[in-house]
Amino acid sequence: MKKVLGILISLSLILTLCSTVVYGAITFSHIIDPVSAMTLTESSVTEFKNGNNVVIAEVEIQNNTRDGYKLLLTAAAGELIPATSEDGETAIPYTLSASSFGGSKPANDHAGFQQLNVPGKPAAGVANLIMGVEGTSLTQLLEEPTDGKFSLRVKLDDTSFIKMAGSYSDNITITYTDL
């Protein structure tokens, strides 16, 4: 009987130990808030004293979304248009350029992403992609954020008459869209 009682107690202890299973859940996460912004600081240019590259705007972009963004440039006329032609004023052609993009951005070889490329002679009313996602979507999601800036500059193509009377203007719009 003692032998049977010892076996039952041993068996009971083994079953109790085997049935005591503890489960635990481990939760961990990676949270980065989305950043999507463009800041445009316009320079007030009312007179070209020479035809050199004059900074007309500073553009800063911050974006960390994997599907990216588009940065479009549209010129109203693509040249400086005179307010009147009473004194023989004619349109003044100009060339746009940009400084190198300073800061971080997706790699040069990233499929579907266009690096900063400002058209020298923008056509009137045409929206030009100057940086960001080409087409409607990326073929491969972005892996690097954009956080930097560049300067937009204008140079008059002909400066021989810049001291002559006249009022000229054009309007350039830069549009940022987070996709």
Residue, then its C-alpha position, 0 to 999 in steps of 0.5 A: m500500500k505504501k508502494v502504491l501510495g508513493i507511486l500515486i503521489s509521484l504520478s500526481l506531482i509529475l502531472t502537476l508539474c507537466s500541466t503548469v505551462v505559462y504563456g507570455a506575450i511580448t509586444f514591441s513596435h517601431i513608430i516614426d511619425p510621418v513628415s511631409a512639408m515644403t517651405l518656399t522662401e521667395s526672394s523679392v527681385t524688382e530689378f536685375k542689375n546684371g544678368n547673373n544667376v539671381v536667387i529667386a527662392e529657397v525651397e526646403i523639403q522634408n518627407n519620410t513617406r515610403d510612397g514619396y512626393k512630387l515637386l512641380l514647377t510651372a512658369a506662367a509665361g516662361e519669359l519676362i513679359p512686359a506690362t506694355s509695349e508703349d516704349g518698344e518693350t519686348a519679352i525678355p528670355y531667361t534661364l532657370s537653374a538650381s543649386s545642388f540639393g543640400g541634405s539627404k534624399p533618395a539614392n541616385d539609382h532609386a527606380g522611379f524617383q527623379q533627382l532635382n532637375v529644373p528645366g532651363k526654359p520652362a514652357a508656359g503653363v506646363a507643370n514640370l516634375i523637378m524632383g520626386v516620384e515620376g509617373t503615378s507611383l514608384t516601382q520600389l518604395l523609398e528607403e531614404p527620407t528627403d530632408g534638405k534644400f536648394s536655391l532656385r535661380v534665374k539668369l537673363d539671356d540678354t542683358s544688353f538693355i537692362k537699363m532701358a525703361g519697362s516693367y516685366s514679370d513672370n510668375i513661377t509656381i512650385t507645387y509640393t504633393d505628398l503621395 
